[in-house]
Amino acid sequence: MKITKITVKPVSVELKEPFRISLGLITHSVSAVVAIETDEGLTGYGEGSPGILVTGETLEGVAACIALFEKRLIGRDPLNIEEIHHILDRVSPHAPSAKAAIDIACYDLLGKKAGLPVYKLLGGGDNHLVTDITVSIDEPAAMAAKAKKHAGAGFDVIKTKVGLGFAEDLERVRAIRDAVGPGIKIRLDANQSWSPKEALRCIEYLSEYDIELIEQPVAYHDIEGLAYVTKHSRLPVMSDESAFDSRDVLRLIKVRAVDMVNIKLMKCGGIYEALKINSICEAAGIECMLGCMIEESNIGISAAASLGVARRNITRADLDAVFSLRELPIPGGADFSRAKLITLSEAAGFGFMP
Ligand code: MG
């Protein structure tokens, strides 16, 4: 099979409601939707969702980068994913979400060529994945009401954001715990808001509310600080912004900087690299969560969920972005009609139906 053409379509979809995290406010899902055409008449679909607050990429930059990739990929075999990534890495050492777009489209083609859904190609059996749902930063009563609504709809894990002030964080988390009761798990994400010592103080108090884990307590570059928090924290500490790819994860594990790792296709460049991250973590006895960008659509989430069901060491999923979209850029892919459950398509590839 040979690649004959790669098209990129920048897509922006308004979220049902603006979403606030400690790093900023997000109002739209933005992604570069990619179609890789081949000489066999099969087309693979992917997306690069830049998430500028995390990856530093913009939609225009991702689209421009994919256009550069196209020049090097025409005539190449999209099923030779190892070689495809080698080529992408030589065009740019970074650009993870642009690479993820190509990677996802190649896996889509691999599934279509094999006549199998990608989750089966990756070794998965069950096509259901349970995800949490994230409550955006707001007034405590509003957050509590949303958390209660989600729990009532069937979600059993609520993720929420902290890091906009010690007293406010406590008030918000307390309000959520009071609203959902003891049977619902709560996981927290500080998105780099704290110094290491602040983090320990906040965690000490927040842990009263039966918290499952805390994500990215300190600045992404402060690996020593992250290791300090992990060593002294009552709660399990998960990296997010501190680890993009397998090399970052290896570095964190070597200095015991984390208890768990949040893998995102848009940070690492797609399924190919995510598999490496998960293998390193598994060997080190570290469980992984699959996360997503708030700006991601059903394309990226279908790909991530396909990986999630295929790896035992991926024990958690935070793949809730699609629940906040007003519309989908491409129909098909995984089904999101039931609260907390992502049901993967049984069609070949990811099952997108453009
Ligand atoms: Mg996070």
Boltz pocket constraint, residues with backbone or C-beta under 6 A from the ligand:
constraints:
  - pocket:
      binder: B
      contacts: [[A, 189], [A, 191], [A, 215], [A, 216], [A, 240], [A, 241], [A, 262], [A, 291]]
      max_distance: 6.0
